[in-house]
Amino acid sequence: MNALKTSLLGIALATALPAGAQEMDHSKMAMPMSPSTETKPTAKKQPVAEPAPKIAAKPAVADPHAGHPMAPATAAKPAAMPMDHSKMDHAMPEPPAETAPPMDHAGMGHDMAGMSMEAMPGMQHGDMEMAPGEPRTPIPPIIEADRAAAMPPSKHMEHLDNAIHSYTLLNRLEGWNADPGKGQAWEGQGWIGTDLDRLWWRSEGERVDGRTESADLEVLYGRSVSTWWDVVAGMRHDFKPGDSQNFVAIGVQGLAPYKFEVEATAYIGQSGQTGARLEAEYETLLTNRLILQPLIEVNVYGKNDARRGIGSGLSTAEAGVRLRYEFTRQFAPYLGVVHERAFGRTADLRREEGEDVNDTRFVAGIRIWF
């Protein structure tokens, strides 16, 4: 009976071994096999008639399926080809040394202007049609006015550059009611001529209690020497104080940096009298119509003239500030405050006449130009 069981077990083992070998084909695996695994396939190919020595050695191996009815067939599978993972090379293959070259975006055609309409099938252009040479924005046709503007001025138009114009400015027409008495003052200038050559006039004066304290008139020829500056030369006539007197005048006037309007004039008069006058003013726009105008004027003389109440050196200085409102650019009333002071020998002469050396007054007036 035992011999019969042994024969049946050998037949079952011989039948099961080929099936187990087909489940894993190690002939195609690129991995080293353990020595014990290499000897097993040789044992499988032994004749079925000699299974007894192998069966006798198998019970020594612990098999969890030994008690199962199919234990003999199942026990043969582990013995077929055990895998030795300790000798398997699990390292990932390295990428090739040469990779694909980076994309050259500079060479890619991102210029949409150079692409044709057919090359962009995703865009629905509808009925849009553009000729190859047609501009995107239509150019208006050239008219006669455009042609005339592009032509240089003709010879018969040159006289318009030397057209004669005129300008008159009454910068101060004001009055006050102060301690010495009621008074009025004026200061104005104007010109007539071309852009380069002009005939200027300037005048200023003062009256107190109906009596003229000072008054003068200048007539000057002015020549433009730069964009903002003129050189002037001419005559000055003093009506008051004292007897009338004439001076030869020469100076400059114009717009200094930071938009200061400046007049600087030197005088040479009768009997060797010399003098100079410097006037500067500045306009600050508080609004488009409300304008603040500070002003300073200084007079200097070369020698004493007691008959006119003039001393040598720094004679008088006047500083004032006026706030005007321009109803129009040509007409503007104003309010202001003015301080005048005499210096040196001029102050001494005024004290001898019983006049004040310092004078501060509030004024009101108008400014007109045309």
PLY file of the C-alpha trace (Angstrom):
ply
format ascii 1.0
element vertex 370
property float x
property float y
property float z
element edge 369
property int vertex1
property int vertex2
end_header
0.00 0.00 0.00
2.79 2.33 0.85
4.49 1.60 -2.43
1.28 2.42 -4.28
0.98 5.79 -2.49
4.54 6.57 -3.29
4.03 5.87 -6.96
0.92 8.05 -7.13
2.71 10.89 -5.38
5.58 10.69 -7.86
3.19 10.82 -10.80
1.45 13.89 -9.33
4.76 15.59 -8.72
5.97 14.91 -12.27
2.73 16.32 -13.61
2.87 19.49 -11.41
6.49 20.44 -12.09
6.07 21.48 -15.75
3.05 23.63 -14.85
5.02 25.52 -12.17
7.91 26.09 -14.52
5.61 27.76 -17.05
4.35 30.31 -14.52
7.73 32.12 -14.24
10.16 32.13 -17.13
13.51 33.11 -15.60
15.38 32.49 -18.79
14.44 35.98 -19.96
15.31 37.80 -16.75
18.57 39.75 -16.74
19.44 39.00 -13.14
21.88 36.56 -11.52
20.29 33.51 -9.99
21.43 31.88 -6.78
23.36 28.61 -7.00
20.59 26.69 -5.30
18.13 27.90 -7.91
20.33 26.83 -10.79
20.37 23.19 -9.63
16.62 22.87 -9.26
15.69 22.78 -12.98
18.13 19.84 -13.38
16.27 17.92 -10.71
12.98 18.52 -12.53
14.22 16.83 -15.69
15.02 13.52 -13.90
12.91 10.54 -14.99
9.63 10.03 -13.24
10.72 6.56 -12.32
13.18 7.90 -9.72
11.14 10.31 -7.58
11.66 8.46 -4.30
14.94 10.09 -3.27
13.45 13.59 -3.77
10.21 12.81 -1.92
12.14 11.52 1.03
14.02 14.84 1.36
10.95 17.12 1.09
9.31 16.44 4.46
12.28 18.18 6.14
11.10 21.53 4.72
8.42 23.26 6.76
5.35 23.90 4.63
2.27 25.69 5.95
0.12 23.70 3.55
1.33 20.29 4.78
-2.07 19.37 6.28
-4.01 20.38 3.20
-5.12 17.63 0.82
-3.25 19.34 -1.98
-0.10 19.71 0.14
2.07 17.45 -2.02
1.38 19.43 -5.19
1.61 22.82 -3.43
4.79 21.91 -1.63
6.53 21.36 -4.92
6.06 24.98 -6.12
8.32 26.77 -3.56
11.04 24.28 -4.24
10.84 24.98 -7.95
12.62 28.39 -8.19
12.91 30.62 -5.06
13.73 34.26 -5.87
16.80 35.76 -4.25
15.96 39.48 -3.99
19.22 40.32 -2.28
21.06 39.92 -5.60
18.57 41.77 -7.78
19.75 45.14 -9.15
16.94 47.56 -8.28
18.85 50.67 -9.39
17.02 52.81 -11.91
18.73 53.20 -15.26
20.54 56.53 -15.68
19.22 58.90 -18.36
21.28 59.19 -21.48
24.10 61.75 -21.38
22.73 63.69 -24.31
19.26 65.08 -23.77
17.06 66.91 -26.18
18.30 70.47 -26.87
16.34 73.32 -25.16
13.69 75.03 -27.16
14.88 78.22 -28.83
12.02 80.66 -28.22
13.89 83.43 -30.01
13.48 81.56 -33.25
9.83 80.86 -32.74
7.51 83.02 -34.75
5.76 85.10 -32.07
5.31 88.04 -34.42
1.60 87.97 -35.03
1.96 90.73 -37.61
3.87 88.38 -39.90
1.33 85.56 -39.66
-1.24 85.25 -42.37
-4.93 84.94 -41.71
-4.92 81.36 -42.99
-2.22 80.41 -40.45
-4.60 81.13 -37.54
-7.58 78.86 -38.05
-8.81 79.45 -34.49
-9.51 83.10 -35.12
-12.84 84.01 -36.67
-12.13 87.00 -38.88
-15.54 87.06 -40.47
-15.67 89.36 -43.39
-12.40 91.15 -42.52
-10.27 91.58 -45.61
-7.05 93.57 -45.76
-4.98 94.22 -48.83
-1.29 93.33 -48.47
-0.04 96.94 -48.66
-3.02 98.70 -47.06
-2.26 100.53 -43.73
-4.23 99.63 -40.62
-5.26 103.27 -39.95
-6.53 105.17 -42.97
-4.45 108.26 -43.80
-6.56 111.34 -44.55
-6.05 112.87 -47.96
-3.71 115.85 -48.22
-5.51 119.16 -48.65
-4.31 122.58 -49.77
-3.90 123.81 -46.20
-1.45 120.96 -45.52
0.57 121.82 -48.60
0.65 125.51 -47.65
1.85 124.72 -44.12
4.69 122.61 -45.48
5.97 125.36 -47.78
8.43 128.03 -46.52
7.07 131.58 -46.25
7.26 133.56 -49.43
9.32 136.74 -49.78
6.34 139.06 -49.69
5.41 137.72 -46.19
8.69 138.71 -44.53
7.44 142.18 -43.64
4.93 140.64 -41.21
7.84 139.70 -38.89
8.62 143.42 -38.48
5.08 144.59 -37.90
4.70 147.55 -35.54
2.87 146.95 -32.28
2.31 148.92 -29.09
1.78 148.23 -25.40
0.86 150.44 -22.42
0.88 149.35 -18.78
-0.24 151.50 -15.83
1.23 149.26 -13.19
0.20 151.47 -10.26
-2.58 154.04 -10.02
-3.15 154.25 -6.27
-4.10 156.50 -3.39
-3.88 156.53 0.40
-4.97 158.46 3.45
-2.10 158.46 5.95
-0.84 160.66 8.78
1.12 163.09 6.61
-1.92 163.58 4.43
-3.78 162.21 1.47
-1.70 161.18 -1.44
-1.63 159.63 -4.88
1.07 157.83 -6.85
1.53 156.44 -10.32
3.99 154.24 -12.16
3.68 153.14 -15.77
5.55 152.19 -18.91
4.92 151.30 -22.54
6.50 150.84 -25.94
5.84 151.04 -29.65
7.83 149.25 -32.33
8.80 145.80 -33.58
10.02 142.71 -31.79
13.65 143.87 -31.99
13.50 147.67 -31.99
11.20 149.64 -29.72
10.68 153.12 -28.40
10.05 152.93 -24.64
8.58 155.41 -22.18
8.56 155.16 -18.39
7.16 157.48 -15.76
6.51 157.58 -12.03
5.62 160.22 -9.46
3.89 161.08 -6.21
1.58 163.81 -4.92
0.75 164.66 -1.28
-2.05 167.04 -0.28
-2.36 168.32 -3.83
1.36 169.08 -4.19
3.71 167.16 -6.50
6.55 165.74 -4.47
8.33 163.90 -7.30
7.75 163.23 -10.99
9.91 162.04 -13.89
9.59 160.87 -17.49
12.00 158.69 -19.48
12.08 158.21 -23.26
14.36 155.37 -24.32
15.32 153.36 -27.36
15.36 149.63 -26.70
17.09 146.91 -28.65
16.47 143.23 -27.99
19.76 141.45 -27.25
18.33 138.07 -26.17
15.01 136.33 -25.80
14.09 138.08 -22.55
16.42 141.10 -22.31
16.57 144.57 -23.88
19.27 147.22 -23.73
17.81 150.72 -23.41
19.33 154.17 -23.81
17.79 157.65 -23.91
16.84 160.65 -21.77
15.25 161.20 -18.39
13.61 164.44 -17.29
12.87 165.17 -13.61
10.02 167.64 -13.04
10.22 167.49 -9.25
11.63 167.85 -6.64
13.13 171.27 -7.07
13.94 172.63 -10.47
13.67 170.38 -13.49
16.76 168.43 -14.47
17.78 166.18 -17.38
19.78 162.96 -17.38
21.25 160.65 -19.98
20.05 157.13 -19.26
21.38 153.72 -20.19
20.44 150.36 -18.76
18.93 146.91 -19.19
15.51 145.48 -18.52
13.92 142.06 -18.85
12.94 138.85 -17.16
15.57 137.44 -14.80
15.74 133.78 -13.69
12.83 132.67 -11.50
10.66 135.21 -13.41
11.75 138.38 -11.65
11.03 141.45 -13.75
14.09 143.69 -13.44
14.93 147.25 -14.50
18.46 148.56 -13.86
19.29 152.01 -15.22
22.23 154.40 -14.70
21.95 158.19 -15.14
24.37 161.00 -15.85
22.90 164.48 -15.29
23.75 168.15 -15.32
26.50 169.51 -13.06
28.10 166.06 -12.93
25.26 164.48 -10.95
25.04 160.73 -11.34
22.53 158.24 -10.14
21.12 154.75 -10.52
17.74 153.08 -10.05
17.07 149.41 -9.51
13.55 148.01 -9.54
12.46 144.36 -9.23
9.03 142.79 -8.92
7.60 139.31 -8.88
4.09 137.96 -9.47
2.75 134.99 -7.51
-0.48 133.42 -8.77
-2.59 132.40 -5.79
-5.40 131.52 -8.19
-5.90 132.21 -11.87
-7.23 135.67 -11.02
-5.87 136.46 -7.55
-2.23 137.59 -7.84
0.24 138.74 -5.19
2.89 141.20 -6.40
5.90 142.12 -4.20
8.02 145.07 -5.42
11.21 146.83 -4.32
12.84 150.02 -5.66
16.22 151.50 -4.69
17.67 154.92 -5.69
21.35 155.86 -5.45
23.05 159.21 -6.22
26.67 160.21 -6.72
26.71 163.54 -4.83
24.63 165.78 -2.60
21.96 168.10 -4.02
20.37 170.02 -1.15
17.98 171.94 -3.41
16.26 168.67 -4.35
16.65 167.01 -0.97
19.07 164.40 -2.35
22.11 163.08 -0.52
25.00 161.05 -1.87
25.04 157.28 -1.58
21.95 155.22 -0.91
19.13 157.76 -1.00
15.75 156.00 -0.68
14.32 152.48 -0.72
10.71 151.46 -1.14
9.22 148.03 -0.58
5.63 147.06 -1.03
3.28 144.18 -1.65
-0.01 144.39 -3.52
-2.79 141.86 -3.90
-4.91 142.30 -7.03
-7.91 140.57 -8.51
-8.13 140.44 -12.28
-11.73 140.80 -13.40
-10.16 140.71 -16.83
-6.48 140.50 -17.76
-6.55 144.19 -18.67
-8.26 145.48 -15.52
-7.47 144.57 -11.92
-8.11 146.49 -8.66
-5.71 145.88 -5.77
-4.98 146.52 -2.09
-1.50 146.79 -0.63
0.92 148.10 1.94
4.02 150.21 1.15
7.00 151.16 3.31
9.46 153.88 2.27
12.67 154.89 4.05
15.38 157.52 3.51
19.06 156.84 4.25
22.22 158.85 4.86
22.35 162.45 3.87
18.88 162.26 2.29
17.42 161.36 5.69
19.22 164.33 7.28
17.80 166.74 4.69
14.29 165.47 5.32
14.63 165.92 9.06
15.74 169.50 8.48
12.57 170.09 6.43
10.38 168.51 9.10
9.53 165.48 7.01
9.37 161.86 8.16
12.26 159.56 7.38
10.08 156.42 7.50
6.65 156.23 5.92
4.28 153.26 5.98
0.89 153.46 4.27
-1.95 151.28 3.08
-2.91 151.85 -0.53
-5.72 150.95 -2.91
-5.58 151.26 -6.65
-6.05 149.70 -10.05
-3.78 148.13 -12.66
-4.61 148.62 -16.36
-2.92 147.62 -19.58
-3.92 147.89 -23.23
0 1
1 2
2 3
3 4
4 5
5 6
6 7
7 8
8 9
9 10
10 11
11 12
12 13
13 14
14 15
15 16
16 17
17 18
18 19
19 20
20 21
21 22
22 23
23 24
24 25
25 26
26 27
27 28
28 29
29 30
30 31
31 32
32 33
33 34
34 35
35 36
36 37
37 38
38 39
39 40
40 41
41 42
42 43
43 44
44 45
45 46
46 47
47 48
48 49
49 50
50 51
51 52
52 53
53 54
54 55
55 56
56 57
57 58
58 59
59 60
60 61
61 62
62 63
63 64
64 65
65 66
66 67
67 68
68 69
69 70
70 71
71 72
72 73
73 74
74 75
75 76
76 77
77 78
78 79
79 80
80 81
81 82
82 83
83 84
84 85
85 86
86 87
87 88
88 89
89 90
90 91
91 92
92 93
93 94
94 95
95 96
96 97
97 98
98 99
99 100
100 101
101 102
102 103
103 104
104 105
105 106
106 107
107 108
108 109
109 110
110 111
111 112
112 113
113 114
114 115
115 116
116 117
117 118
118 119
119 120
120 121
121 122
122 123
123 124
124 125
125 126
126 127
127 128
128 129
129 130
130 131
131 132
132 133
133 134
134 135
135 136
136 137
137 138
138 139
139 140
140 141
141 142
142 143
143 144
144 145
145 146
146 147
147 148
148 149
149 150
150 151
151 152
152 153
153 154
154 155
155 156
156 157
157 158
158 159
159 160
160 161
161 162
162 163
163 164
164 165
165 166
166 167
167 168
168 169
169 170
170 171
171 172
172 173
173 174
174 175
175 176
176 177
177 178
178 179
179 180
180 181
181 182
182 183
183 184
184 185
185 186
186 187
187 188
188 189
189 190
190 191
191 192
192 193
193 194
194 195
195 196
196 197
197 198
198 199
199 200
200 201
201 202
202 203
203 204
204 205
205 206
206 207
207 208
208 209
209 210
210 211
211 212
212 213
213 214
214 215
215 216
216 217
217 218
218 219
219 220
220 221
221 222
222 223
223 224
224 225
225 226
226 227
227 228
228 229
229 230
230 231
231 232
232 233
233 234
234 235
235 236
236 237
237 238
238 239
239 240
240 241
241 242
242 243
243 244
244 245
245 246
246 247
247 248
248 249
249 250
250 251
251 252
252 253
253 254
254 255
255 256
256 257
257 258
258 259
259 260
260 261
261 262
262 263
263 264
264 265
265 266
266 267
267 268
268 269
269 270
270 271
271 272
272 273
273 274
274 275
275 276
276 277
277 278
278 279
279 280
280 281
281 282
282 283
283 284
284 285
285 286
286 287
287 288
288 289
289 290
290 291
291 292
292 293
293 294
294 295
295 296
296 297
297 298
298 299
299 300
300 301
301 302
302 303
303 304
304 305
305 306
306 307
307 308
308 309
309 310
310 311
311 312
312 313
313 314
314 315
315 316
316 317
317 318
318 319
319 320
320 321
321 322
322 323
323 324
324 325
325 326
326 327
327 328
328 329
329 330
330 331
331 332
332 333
333 334
334 335
335 336
336 337
337 338
338 339
339 340
340 341
341 342
342 343
343 344
344 345
345 346
346 347
347 348
348 349
349 350
350 351
351 352
352 353
353 354
354 355
355 356
356 357
357 358
358 359
359 360
360 361
361 362
362 363
363 364
364 365
365 366
366 367
367 368
368 369
